[in-house]
Amino acid sequence: MRFQWLKDYQELDDQIIYLKWNLNKSKLERVRWVYGDLQEVRLEKNSRASSLEENIEKITREIELLDEQRTEMLAIINSFKGLENDIVRMKYIEGMKLDDIAEEIGYSASHIRKKHAEIRGKFDFLDDYESNTSKRQTKISEIDHYNRDRSEEGQISLF
C-alpha cells in the first residue's frame, strides 16, 4: 500500500503519546504515595503501587526506544522522492499548510492543492489522520504542560 509509511509513523507517534501520558499518570500516582493523601496507606506486596518505580523506569525506557525508532523512520521518510511523497510528508508529518508547501518546493499553490486533493481521494485513511491530528496535539500540549509546571508537592490532573 502506498503511503503505508504514514500510517506506521502515525501508529508509532500514537504509542509514544500514550506512553508519555501513562508515564505522567504514574508519576502523579507516585507523588500521591510519597507526599499526598496515600502516604499513610500501607502497600501490599504485589500491588501496582509497590512496583510503581519499576513501571516508571520501564515506561521511560520504552519511550526512549520508540523515540529512536521514530528518528530512524523520519530519516527513511525524508529520503523518499517524488512530489506526492513531499506533499504528504510536509502536510501530515511536518504540519505545513499547502500554500507553504507550494512556496517551499516551487510549485503553484493551486497545483499543490490539486495534487493534495488527488492524494486524499486515493487514500481514505488521510481523512482519519487529519481528524485525529487536533486530538493528538491537545494530548501533547497537556503532557508538555504537565512536564513544565509539575511540582513534587503539588498535584494536577492530566486530562
C-alpha positions in Angstrom: 0.0 0.0 0.0 1.3 3.4 -1.0 1.9 5.8 1.9 1.9 2.9 4.4 4.8 4.7 6.0 2.5 7.5 7.1 0.2 5.0 8.9 3.2 3.4 10.5 4.5 6.8 11.6 1.1 7.7 13.0 0.9 4.5 15.0 4.4 5.0 16.4 3.6 8.6 17.3 0.3 7.5 19.0 2.2 4.9 21.0 4.7 7.5 22.2 1.9 9.9 23.2 0.1 7.2 25.1 3.3 6.1 26.9 4.1 9.7 27.8 0.5 10.1 29.2 0.9 6.8 31.1 4.3 7.9 32.5 2.9 11.2 33.7 -0.1 9.4 35.3 2.3 7.0 37.1 4.4 9.9 38.3 1.3 11.6 39.6 0.4 8.4 41.5 3.9 8.3 42.9 3.5 11.9 44.2 0.3 10.8 45.9 2.1 7.9 47.6 5.1 9.9 48.7 3.6 13.4 49.5 -0.1 13.2 49.2 -3.2 11.5 50.6 -1.8 8.0 50.3 1.4 8.4 52.2 -0.1 6.8 55.4 -1.5 3.8 53.5 0.4 0.6 53.8 1.4 -1.0 50.5 0.6 -4.6 49.7 3.5 -6.7 48.4 2.1 -7.4 44.9 0.1 -4.2 44.4 0.5 -1.9 41.4 1.8 0.8 43.8 4.6 -1.4 45.1 6.1 -1.7 41.7 5.5 1.9 40.6 9.2 2.9 40.4 9.9 -0.1 38.2 7.0 0.7 36.0 8.1 4.3 35.6 11.6 3.1 34.6 10.2 0.6 32.2 7.9 3.2 30.5 10.8 5.6 30.3 13.0 3.1 28.5 10.1 2.2 26.2 9.6 5.9 25.3 13.3 6.2 24.6 13.3 3.2 22.3 10.2 4.4 20.4 11.8 7.9 20.1 14.9 6.3 18.5 12.6 4.3 16.1 10.7 7.5 15.2 14.0 9.2 14.4 15.1 6.3 12.2 11.7 6.3 10.5 11.9 10.1 9.8 15.4 9.6 8.3 13.9 7.0 5.9 10.8 9.1 5.2 13.0 12.1 4.3 14.8 10.0 1.8 11.7 9.3 -0.3 11.5 11.1 -3.6 8.6 12.5 -5.6 6.1 15.3 -5.4 3.4 13.2 -3.7 5.7 12.0 -1.0 6.9 15.5 -0.4 3.3 16.8 -0.1 2.3 14.0 2.3 5.4 14.4 4.4 5.3 18.1 4.7 1.5 18.2 5.3 1.0 15.3 7.7 4.3 15.0 9.5 5.8 18.5 9.4 2.3 20.1 9.8 2.8 22.6 7.0 0.0 24.4 5.2 -0.5 23.6 1.5 0.4 27.2 0.5 3.7 27.0 2.4 4.4 23.6 0.8 4.0 25.2 -2.6 6.3 28.0 -1.8 9.0 25.7 -0.3 9.1 23.2 -3.3 8.5 25.7 -6.0 5.1 24.9 -7.4 2.0 27.0 -7.6 -0.4 26.8 -4.6 -3.3 25.7 -6.9 -1.1 22.8 -8.3 -0.3 21.6 -4.8 -3.9 21.9 -3.7 -5.0 19.8 -6.7 -2.3 17.2 -6.1 -3.3 17.0 -2.4 -6.9 16.5 -3.3 -5.9 13.7 -5.7 -3.9 12.1 -2.9 -6.7 12.4 -0.4 -9.1 10.9 -2.9 -6.9 7.8 -3.2 -6.4 7.2 0.5 -9.3 7.2 2.9 -7.1 7.0 6.0 -5.8 10.5 5.4 -9.2 11.9 6.5 -8.9 9.9 9.8 -5.3 11.0 10.2 -6.2 14.7 9.8 -9.2 14.5 12.1 -7.0 12.9 14.8 -4.3 15.5 14.5 -6.1 18.0 16.7 -6.8 15.4 19.4 -3.1 14.3 19.3 -1.9 18.0 19.5 -4.2 18.5 22.5 -2.7 15.5 24.3 0.8 16.6 23.5 0.1 20.1 24.9 -1.3 18.7 28.1 1.7 16.4 28.6 4.0 19.3 27.9 2.1 21.5 30.3 2.3 18.8 33.0 6.1 18.4 32.5 6.7 22.1 32.6 4.6 23.0 35.6 4.8 19.9 37.8 6.0 20.2 41.3 6.7 17.4 43.8 4.4 18.8 46.5 1.5 19.7 44.2 -0.7 17.6 42.1 -2.5 18.3 38.8 -4.8 16.3 36.6 -3.6 15.3 33.2 -6.9 15.4 31.5 
